[in-house]
Amino acid sequence: MEPGIRDKGCVRGNFFGVAGSIFQIGRTLAAFLLLLSAGLTRADPLAEEPSAPIPLAAPIPAAVPAPPAALCPETGEVIAVITRKRELWLCIDGAPAARFEVALGQGGLDKRQKGDRRTPLGTYELGTPRLSGRYGIFIPIVYPTREQAAQGLTGGDVGIHGPPRKLPEPEYPTTAFDWTLGCVATGTDADIELIATFVRERKPMLVVR
């Protein structure tokens, strides 16, 4: 192409690229506003949830060969939340059986006190998956542990849950940014159902790091 002459095709392509980026930003902002309007400024109170476990029977997916197994604990059955990757892995004896994209607390990591909107780091037991009117399924995280409570850490109503009702992916990018009050949120109901099945059948520990 001669100097000073612009390719009209490139100009058109750049225009649509910029327009597409603006559309994606607008879509994400709209989803964020919808998340807030759905009542996500409040924690999911366990007292309002029914105590009956969910009758799930979905199979655990086959092993995923792509990610390095080193991110899973070497032994046992564990749910690992890899915070820097914003992913949740189902681990069996050191190997990942499945992985899911998740959103974390809008306040960041390393929860210390009630209301700080942070996702706790560490190793935790998990409660029985429950039905949730806001998120489909809610899996309680037993935070704080006895040791953490003795150190003065406070808070509660933290768990793993599905997307807000009527706001699942891919229609809304619910794992595109961290919006929860400290919980770990999946993007689809199918994801949280598989995680709940893993919890109910295998009784894993949770490791958040």
C-alpha positions, 0 to 999 in steps of 0.5 A: 500500500502506498504511503498516506493511503488508508485501506478502507477495509481496515478502517471498516474493520477497525470501526466494527472492532471498536463498536464491538468492544463498546458493546461488550463493555456496555453488556458487562455494565448492564449485567452488573446493574442487573446483578445489583438490582437482583438483590446481591447487596445482601448475603444469602441467609442460610436461615431462609434456605430449606434444609433438605439436600438436593436430589442430584445425580449428574455424573462427574465429567471425565478428567481434563488433561489441559491444566497442570495437576500440580494445582490440585492437592496431591491426595484425597478428594478436594475442591480447589479454588484457584483465585488467581485464575478465577477457577474452581477445580474438582480434584481426585488424588491430585488430578483435576476431574473438572474445572469451572470459571467462578466469580469471587468477593468484590472486596478481594481475598483473605476474609477477616471480618463480617461485611468485608466482602472478601473471599476467605483463604485456607482449608474448610469443610463444606456443608450440605448443598441446599436449595437457594431462592436467589442462586439455585443451589448454595453450598455452605463453607464452614468459615470461620474455622475454630482456629480462625474464630480464636484469632478473632476472625468473624463472618458467616453465610459464605458459600459456593453458589450458582448464578443469580436467578434469571441471570445465567451465562452466557446471556449475562457475564456473571463470572466476568468480574468479582461481584459477590459478598465473599462467596464463590459463584459459578456462571451456570446452574449446570456448573453448580449442580455438578459441584453439588453432586461432587460434594454430596457423593465424595464429601471433599474438603475445600481449599481456597488459595 
